[in-house]
Amino acid sequence: MHIGQLARTVRVNPKTVRYYESIGLLPAAERNAAGYRVYSESDADRVGFIKAAQRLGMRLDEISEVLALRDADKRPCGYVRQVLHEHVGDIDERIAELQRMRQQLLELDARADRLATEEADAASCPLIDHMRRESEPRT
């Protein structure tokens, strides 16, 4: 199949297929007599695998490692589980950060009326000015 057919089959942009080739996630395609890339079903399976791994939150360098293990006929499950556990930890950290930010915004909103009254002559938003002052280094 040609690049357009492969792209439609696995629902990616043809540029994505070329990019995967350029970084080694997909082996260089064979070329026909006219110079067009020719892909196989195994190439489509490989791109499908890459997209599924990305949906799990895996980065391309991590996917490359999984593919290298797979290409060496080694089961990559242990590595995949390790990566997924790391991603869960990252997500937990981001959730905690977002919860802190949410609380900060709620507290700021609760103080909005008082800040607006105290700084009525300010040309910009008192909420942002207050946050700027709060984040300035103290001397």
N, C-alpha and C positions, 0 to 999 in steps of 0.2 A: 504494500500500500504506500501511497505517497504521503507527504507530510500533512497535507490538508485532510486526508482520510484518517490518518492517525489522530490528528488533533480533534476531529469531530468524534471519533470513536471514544476517546478518553475525556472529551469535553474540556480541552485546554486550547489556548491560542497557539498557532504554529510557532510563534516566537518563543513560547515556553519550551517547546520541544527542542528548538535550536539551542536555547540557553542550557537546558539539561545536557545536551551533547557537549557544549563548550566547556562545562565544568566537570565533565566526566561521569555524571549520573547515568547517562545513557550512552552506550557505545556509539562510536561514529557509524552512521548509516552507510550501507552499501550504496553505490551509485549505479544507475542504469546507463545505457549507451548515450542517452541525451544529457546525462549529468544530474538528473533528478535523484534526490534521496529516495531510497526504497526501504520501507520498514516492515518488520514481521509482526506476527501476533505476540511473540515474546517481548518485542519492544513496547507494544501496547500494554501488555501485562505489567511491564516494568514501570511505565509512566503511571499506570493506574495504582500501582503499589506506592510510588512516590507521593501521589496526591492523597492516598489514604493515610500515609504516615504524616503528611502535613496537617491533615484534619485532626490528628491526635496531638498536634502542637509541636511536632518535631521540626527542628531546623534542618536545612539542607546538609550541613556538615554531619549531623547525626544520622541523617538518612544515608549519606554516603558510606558511613561506617557500617550501617546495617546491610547495605547492598554488598559491601566488600565481604562481610561475613557470609552472606547468602551465596555470593559468587564462589566462595571457597568451600561451599557445601557444609558450612557450619550453621547451626541454628542460632539466630540472633536474639532469641527470646530473652535471655538473661540481660543482654545489653539494652534491649528495648524497655524492659521493666525498670532497669536502673534509670534510664533517661526519663521515663514517665514519672517515676517517683520524684526525681529532681524537679520536673515541671510542676508537679502537685505542690511541692514546697514553694516554688516561685509564685504560684497562684495564691497560695495561702498568704505569702508576704504582701502581694499586691492587694488582696482583699483587706488585710489589716490596715494597709496604708490608705486605702479608699475609705474604710470605716473611720479612721482618724480624720481624714479630710472632710468627710460628711459631718462629723461632730463639730469640727471647727467652723464649717459653714453655717450649721444650725446655731451655734453660739454667736457667730457674727451677725446672723440675721436677727437674733433676739436683741442684739445691741444696736441695731440699725437706727431705730428712731432716736435713741439717745445720742448716738454719734452725729446724726444729721442735725440735731438741735444744737449740740455743742460746737459744731464746726459749720454752721450755716453759711458763713462767708467764704468757705472754701470753693475754689473754682472747679475742682474735680470732685469725684465721688468720695465722700468721707469714709466709706467702707474700705476702698482701696488704699486711701491715704493711711488709714489706721493700720491696715495689714502691712503696708510698706514700713511704717514706723516700728511695728512689732518685730519685723524681720531684720531691721538694721542692727549692726553690731553695737553692743553697748560699750561705752568707753569709761 
